[in-house]
Amino acid sequence: MSNHTQIAVIGAAGRMGGALIRCADRFDALRVTAALERPGHDAVGTDAGLHAGRGELGVPIADDPGVLRDADVCIDFSFHASVPDHLRQAASLGKAFVLGATGLSDAESGEVAQAAETVPVVWAPNRSLCMNLLFALVEQAARALGTEYDAEIVEMHHRHKHDAPSGTALHLARRLAAARDQDPDAVACHGRHGEVGERPRGEIGIHALRGGDVVGEHTVSLAADGERIELAHRASSRENFAFGALKAARWVHGREAGLYDMQDVLGL
């Protein structure tokens, strides 16, 4: 592996794309060498660094996926429907991939698995280092307390988020259910309304709140008669997620083809 890892930012004009470009300067071993946006986007042709507010980078935002060949690793925070095309292009060029997009359909998720047969792919519902520690803590708590403790997950994000519940909330539910030997789809309850009756034992409640400019908040409550434990993560800056994604990009460069997550990146 070379001393430097060259990065292509897909969705470069978005909130996370800008955060990635700004945060890349914190890694001596990383260089942003390509930036991609959808055709027709107003930012196409502008300097990616200037658009992100970090100063001129010398990398124009392009709408041609061919620019991905100028990188070692692609980081994709674009809209989920665009992900399959990006994966196929990266795989055809032999480029490693860090996927940050959420809300993927079953078919789109299948494309991720297919690409991972050819190139290394890091796919995680959340790139925050602290959130990935929370995943492990929630699993540990759920295994220790079992279904005698009622599990509820509440997430809140900004008004512009398209998917609900968040991919992170769904992953928390999956980790929690696995620790209790449950099928997450069978025990999930997405919100409640009307005469729902008594809460069944083992149910996992998942609730999505939207408003303002909230970057991301997730709280897992495990409650029984007389006590409750809450495990929470609150993000106040997108740069936390960008930092994790960039760390994943540096880690995945030179790996064997396969599907990885942030637990692999962090050695958890």
MOMO-V460685 format. One record per helix or strand of 3 or more residues. SS is the DSSP state (H for helix, E for strand). FROM is the first residue (numbers start at 1). TO is the last residue. If there is no record, write none. Layout:
# MOMO-V460685
ss from to
SS FROM TO
SS FROM TO
This chain:
# MOMO-V460685
ss from to
E 5 10
H 15 26
E 30 36
H 48 52
E 60 62
H 65 70
E 73 76
H 80 93
E 96 99
H 106 115
E 120 123
H 129 148
E 150 157
H 167 179
H 184 187
E 188 190
E 204 210
E 216 224
E 227 235
H 239 252
E 258 260
H 262 266
